[in-house]
Amino acid sequence: MRIKPALVITPLLAIGLAVSACTSPTTSNPTTATSGVPQSMTFALQNQPDGIDPTVTNNSFAMPIIDQAFEGLVTYSRTDGSLIPGQAASWDISSDGLTYTFHLRPGLKWSDGSPLTASDWVYTAQRILTPSTAAQYVNLYTDYVVGAQALYDDPTATAGLGIKATDDSTLVITLLAPTPFFIDILGMWAWDPVQKATIDANGAQWTNNASSYVSNGPFMMTDIKLNDSWVMAKNPNYWDAANVTLDNLTLKLIPDESTALTAFKNNEVQGSYTVPASDIASLKTGNQGLVVTQAYATTFFDINNKKAPYDNPLVRKALNLAIDRNSLINDVLQNGGTPAYSLLPPGYVVDGTDLTDGRSTFDLGPTADPDAAKQALADAGFPGGAGFPTLQLSYYTNDTAKLMTEAVAAELEQNLGIKVQISNEDWAVYYADIQAGNYDVAAMGWSADYFHPMTFMQLLVTGDVNNNVGYSNPQYDALVSQAQTETDPAKALTIMQQADTLASAEYPTLNVFYRANMMLVSPNIQGVYRDVLGNIYFSAASVTG
């Protein structure tokens, strides 16, 4: 039978239509819409992903590329962001909530025309559960699926894995415990299938060349210029190709936001993933292509909870008290965000109740409180900042991150009386240092991977692969574990509220704001969609003039 929650769970955040772009034809006879306009577009990205292998990366910078080339069992609607069937036409959930049976669409194919079957998901799971793959989201299997941890620990334990193809069109997944939000997790790219043949032939280099980048989504790769662009064409073997209008899509890497804006104004690109903060006010006037969508996402700074003196909650509280969130949002970034006092953003609603309703501000406010910040630092043993080591404040190469970090550095120095040294690196080097714990305080952010608070809560679970701050609290871990298996949505909401309050009161991160996404899109582009998770889709896009 199909299990439905007892209460209605809805995304409260507004979802808006989004972007698109034009150029780089890769087919000789591009189709045209009824207006006779060639269906080609170019869209600017500002950040180089650390890779575009969906089984490996957890980097949101890869998302705009992977989401066009791949599709999982389930996906998200291009009109309202709801979870809908993807490669699976339907599915059933057992009455005990432990067994999910997926019925694949008939005649599925890879972009190279070869058959795509249920066995491809089994192979993908086995690859992710091979330690040498270095999958960043391995916990999305080991935390939930029967036998996944055992296979990760022992490569011979394939028989016990609870992911099985009973025939070419049927995939059965067995869970360790009932997990009401598991279907949402399946919308993540870590559950997209990858083709065994191309990986066997090319190894880890399969993502470096268009010819070996075999995929199953609405677009297929036709050219990859490393550090420059990813050129795609409509995938004729996609199950819903008849409803994909674009013939060609180029995702162009333009790291500098101002350069991307200039390219947009010159019609060299027809969209851009981010917008220079200094230009937002002027772009809001008239029909200049600024598109604002709400996000289930938080921007914050990681604080190294394992490193003295940041292992002291009072020090972390002082940092949080010292920054002026309103000024950062309205004056420095002008980004439409709202002040954040916890990692967990608003927007998850159960039967009319938002998880964050009535939540404490944890003594924080929209403006800085220098006196309280100095007192917290004094209580931690550093009166007036005396004896406090120079704080290394890091950010990844990005215009917005730079502006935010420079403003935060000035506020920390002024309001705490400490010295701050700023450093930055390109993302790949930067994030490797974060994961290794080689930092003091570092600019970070998290866009929800699936629409459920657990995508944020796991960031603070002891030993979680994405817990880069080193926070550890057994009581918090127990509450999160309890919430993961609670089948009553209202009860789960209460448990998650308790966990959120417990962790937030210990200030494991320096929270800045809950995000709104701002993008550029040419007025003659319709149907590109960006949802509250930050996913951007071009499969329903068209060029109108």
CORVEN-V768084 format. One record per backbone hydrogen bond with DSSP energy under -1.0 kcal/mol. CO is the residue of the C=O (numbers start at 1). NH is the residue of the N-H. Records with the same first field share a line. If there is no record, write none. Layout:
CO = NH / NH
//
This chain:
1 = 93
8 = 351
10 = 349
31 = 39
33 = 36
37 = 33
38 = 40
39 = 247 / 248
41 = 250
42 = 270
43 = 252
44 = 273
45 = 254
53 = 56 / 57
56 = 136
59 = 62
62 = 65 / 66
63 = 67
65 = 69
66 = 70
68 = 219
69 = 216 / 217
72 = 87
73 = 86 / 88
75 = 84
82 = 77
84 = 75
87 = 105
90 = 103
92 = 101
94 = 97
98 = 175
99 = 94
100 = 173
101 = 92
102 = 171
103 = 89 / 90
108 = 116
110 = 113
114 = 110
117 = 120
118 = 121 / 122
119 = 123
120 = 124
121 = 125
122 = 126
123 = 127
124 = 128
125 = 129
127 = 130
130 = 133
131 = 134
137 = 140
138 = 141 / 142
139 = 143
141 = 145
144 = 176
145 = 148
146 = 162
147 = 151
148 = 152
149 = 153
150 = 154
154 = 157
158 = 161
162 = 174
164 = 172
167 = 170
168 = 118
169 = 104
170 = 166 / 167
171 = 102
172 = 164
173 = 100
174 = 146
179 = 182
181 = 185
182 = 186
184 = 187
185 = 188
188 = 191
189 = 192
195 = 199
196 = 200
197 = 201
198 = 202
199 = 203
202 = 205
203 = 206
205 = 208
212 = 214
215 = 111
218 = 235
220 = 233
223 = 231
225 = 228 / 229
228 = 253
229 = 225
230 = 251
231 = 222 / 223
232 = 249
233 = 220
235 = 238
238 = 241
240 = 243
241 = 244
247 = 234
248 = 41
249 = 232
250 = 43
251 = 230
252 = 45
256 = 260
257 = 261
258 = 262
259 = 263
260 = 264
261 = 265
262 = 266
263 = 268 / 269
264 = 267
270 = 522
271 = 44
272 = 520
276 = 279
279 = 283
280 = 284
282 = 285
286 = 288
289 = 521
291 = 519
293 = 517
295 = 297
296 = 448
297 = 515
298 = 446
299 = 512 / 513
300 = 444
301 = 510
302 = 442
303 = 305
304 = 307
307 = 310
309 = 312
312 = 316
313 = 317
314 = 318
315 = 319
316 = 320
317 = 321
318 = 322
321 = 369
324 = 328
325 = 329
326 = 330
327 = 331 / 332
328 = 333
329 = 334 / 335
338 = 514
347 = 12
348 = 355
349 = 10
350 = 353
353 = 350
354 = 357
356 = 359
361 = 364
366 = 326
369 = 373
370 = 374
371 = 375
372 = 376
373 = 377
374 = 378
375 = 379
376 = 380
377 = 382
378 = 381
382 = 385
383 = 386
385 = 388
391 = 421
392 = 441
393 = 423
394 = 443
395 = 425
398 = 402
399 = 403
400 = 404
401 = 405
402 = 406
403 = 407
404 = 408
405 = 409
406 = 410
407 = 411
408 = 412
409 = 413
410 = 414
411 = 415
412 = 416
413 = 417
419 = 391
421 = 393
423 = 395
425 = 397
426 = 430
427 = 431
428 = 432
429 = 433
430 = 434
431 = 435
432 = 436
433 = 438
434 = 437
437 = 439
440 = 304
441 = 394
442 = 302
444 = 300
446 = 298
450 = 452
452 = 455
453 = 456 / 457
454 = 458
456 = 459
457 = 460
458 = 461
461 = 464
464 = 467
466 = 468
469 = 305
473 = 477
474 = 478
475 = 479
476 = 480
477 = 481
478 = 482
479 = 483
480 = 484
488 = 492
489 = 493
490 = 494
491 = 495
492 = 496
493 = 497
494 = 498
495 = 499
496 = 500
497 = 501
498 = 502
499 = 503
500 = 504
501 = 505
503 = 506
504 = 507
510 = 301
512 = 340
513 = 299
514 = 338
515 = 295
517 = 293
519 = 291
520 = 272
522 = 525
524 = 544
526 = 542
528 = 18
529 = 537
531 = 534
532 = 296
535 = 531
537 = 529
538 = 541
542 = 526
//
